[in-house]
Amino acid sequence: MTSSRAPERTGSPASARASAPPLAVRRWVPAALLTVPVLFLAAFFVLPVSRIVALGLAPDGQLELGVLGRVVTDPAVRRVAWFTLWQAAASTLLTLVIGLPGAYVLSRMDFPGRNALRALVTVPFVLPTVVVGSAFLALLGPRSPVNDLLVALFGDGAPTLDLRRTVTAILVAHVFFNYAVVVRTVGGLWAHLDPRIEDAARVLGASRWRVFREITLPLLRPAIASTATIVFLFTFTSFGVVLILGGATRATIEVEIHRATTQLLDLPLASALALLQLAAVVAALAVYGRLQRTAATHRLVGATVGVRRPRTRGERAFLGANLAVIAGLLVAPLLVLVERSFVTPTGYGLANWRTLVGTQPDTLLAVAPWEAVRNSIGFGIAATVVALLVGGLAATAATLRDDRVSGLVDRALMLPLGTSAVTIGFGFLIALNRPPLDLRGSPLLVPLAQALIAVPFVVRTLVPVLRSIDQRLREAAATLGARPLRVWREVDLPIVGRAVLVAAGFSFAIAVGEFGASVFVVRAQLPTMPVAIFRLLGRPGVANFGQAMALSTLLMLVTASAILLIDRLRVGQVGRF
Amino acid sequence: MKLVHRTHRPRRGRPGPRALAAALSVALLLVACGSDDPAGDDASADGEQEDATQATDPDDATDEATDADEAADTEEADAAPASDVTLTLLTHDSFDVSSDVVAAFTEETGIDLQLAPVGDAGTLVNQAVLTRDAPQGDVLFGVDNTFLSRALEADLFVPYRSPELDAVDPRFVLDPEHRVTPIDHGDVCLNYDVAWFEERDLDVPEELADLTDPAYAGLLAVQNPATSSPGLSFLLATVERFGEDGYLDVWEQLVANDVVVTNGWSEAYYEEFSATGEGDRPLVVSYASSPPAEVYFADPQPDTAPTGVIEASCFRQIEFAGILAGTPHEEEAQQLIDFLLSPTFQEDVPLTMFVFPVREDATLPDVFVEHAVVPDDPLELDPEVIGEGRERWVEAWTTTVLRG
């Protein structure tokens, strides 16, 4: 694993890391490290989900599986399942096609404002779907700027583009939300690829496209595979986007689970759908596991090594095209929200902001914005700590001993991404309500639910970097007398510190934006920003809508600042040795 | 990930654990500040309401003073009478109450009130049914007539007849056994954009049957009854108005008349409705109290509401509260029900929740007197009839309107 191994398939995964676990790490260490992630998953995922599914399938203690057959053969369910599957696949593909060039630009090209832009593209990831849905309805509806332009060009008879309640709207919104996943996960690895391999190939006469196809792409494959899996799981369980932008005629399995649980109280149906969802997710993770197994390892370099300014006209055009995509697809919807926060019945003004910051009605559930910000940040940090602990241990174990068990745990930790928020949320309520785990009403449930979603990102970010650490460094340290813990502290941690911060930033963003399972457990007096926005949007009164937009703008600012701050922190340097 | 422009930190590695530790402390601190409950651990002794914020904080300015008071209260907890109890009120997202009203309740009874809002009315009831064996609260507020039968069938509540019920219009008392107590009512009605109809010199539709008139084609936005509470009420209104034999025909005609269906109230009201945003439809399903809300929240407040209500389209929603079976604080829960029916609370509901009090002697705020409509004879359906037909009607509606 130490040489810049040729990136073709290595056949047996073991051979790639044959020399990996020689150090004085005892055999039981990886297993011991795995206990925390395993317990975490057992208590906060397996237990709640199995309790709620069991309640649906065995209401009287007697297992009744008849409903499974009924559900699977129901044409309406099949239609929903098929739609769920293909829209997720299409969204994933589209996100990769649009996101990969963006990942390259933001990780390998140097241009003014790059860091700010990288923080900005993460913002969509945390915004509540209700708010984004509203922005997209404005951008895709008959009064959109595009249609204004068409009217300006062709007069009143111009064709109007109305994409509201279409699949296109869903796909575009999915790209909007998940662009950051590609940029951060793939871009994170891309920044550390040794550019000399590519340069060598170029010198030997390979075209740019060939270099990308035969060198860069294989090297990036583990990151692309995990990104694709994450985006697939996210869009497979899409809820708000489908509800708001897809119109009433489209539904995902997630929507149907929500409906069966919160409206129909048809638990057998909900459980059967949850199992269907789980089966699909397990299948997706199995594919992912295969892709990961054939991944090559290689040496990584410092993030700065491969970064340079665009030199040729083609490169500048490439950069420009990507910036245009970012502007149109990501920044425009954000700007709509900002603009709307300044719209008042009498034209543009600061009224919404004044009301938001100033005279809140003195009621129990009225939320001063700074309180919502404080709660969001507090829960976000707590969730980040939990996610770093659980994910960090899982990633370390996976690096120390790359076997079936740690691979299984790694994939199992991704299950919550593909599981219905309703299933997890209601599962929390009925499973964590008696000793020793009586967490009813506890604020702890919120960061736990959030961490469940953040852990896979931590693992995905840490594993590639941990695996890339030159084993000879560890061996050298050990030879010089360092004990394993000290080796970890002096060798691994400094190198992996950068990745830890990236993981922390992502975890924080996920926690701040999470509006799924945590909604079911969040308490009245500790509303987070998404919850406060949701409450404002649920009320009549144009001023409440304006305040919701102002609070959304605030959420963007908080997120962007947090990401910028975390990106600025540095712990050690990759490859500086 | 990041370009490195500056000199590197000399001591690599060290800030990592330290930063984490700092982050952890900050997180704990923030969360601790957020939950102003120094008695968290003590409270958990009775198995409920751990670490919950006390609902009695009047506002942030006095947070610290309150903290101190509460800490003092806790120390005296053992000596205090049985009234030193925290009740958890399970409710829906739309619930709210003025802080001073709750403070008065706590002062009078010694009972602290904690709120647990959980989604919409359907989610609230379903959650209560699923957690019946280990309830998440002591009192539930927010089950309405469209979900009442489910809550009653699940035996969620213990009966209690509040003496305050004497002041309530008997038409709101739907459960003769008093397992639930009516607290407020509202009406789901068609709202219209006053200016839109005036500008075009078009008559506002008078009742539901008018909506199928081609003159009103493309003007109406409704919500999906499978995902939205006002949407469900509007469907029930059509069932009541046109009968079980006729409502689907009317819906077919509405589809032909280009009705638009959104999944949630906000999308219909803020994105489709012409009076409140960028939308282009002047008719929307909302509430009878939406026009006064448009006036009340506007700054400056207009003399007349920009929206109006079509009275003959209104469907009555009554919201109830009940004492959850299994609460260890039944006596205090009864006090809470009395409080919810007290003039203080009843007169607070119009401007906090935009619904109408059930007490006949409650005074309405001016903005309601001037801009709100209380239909004399709204469309109503018996909760048992709703309970029996709800799923069937929603399913048939879905087939006709969405898959037709």
Interface residues (C-beta under 8 A of the other chain):
Chain A: L55 S107 D110 R114 N115 R118 V130 G133 S134 L137 A138 G141 P142 R143 R184 G187 G188 A191 L243 I244 G247 A248 T249 R259 T261 T262 Q263 L264 L265 L267 G302 A303 T304 V307 T344 P345 A351 T355 P361 D362 T363 L364 L365 A366 A368 E371 R374 N375 I377 G378 F379 G380 I381 A382 T384 V385 L388 F426 L429 I430 N433 R434 D438 L439 R440 G441 S442 P443 L444 R489 E490 L493 P494 G497 R498 V500 V502 A504 V519 F520 R523 A524 Q525 L526 F534 R535 L537 G538 R539 P540 G541 V542 A543 N544 F545 D567 R568 L569 R570 V571 G572 Q573 R576
Chain B: M1 K2 L3 V4 H8 R9 R12 G13 P15 G16 P17 A19 L20 A23 L24 V26 A27 L28 L29 L30 V31 C33 G34 S35 D36 G47 E48 Q49 E50 D51 A52 T53 Q54 A55 D57 P58 D59 D60 T88 D93 S94 F95 D96 V97 S98 S99 D100 V102 Q114 L115 A116 P117 V118 G119 D120 G122 T123 V125 N126 Q127 V129 L130 T131 A134 Q136 R150 N224 A226 T227 V261 T262 N263 G264 W265 S266 E267 Y269 Y270 E271 T276 G277 E278 D280 S286 Y287 S289 S290 A293 E294 Y296 F297 A298 D299 L351 T352 F354 E391 V401 L402 R403
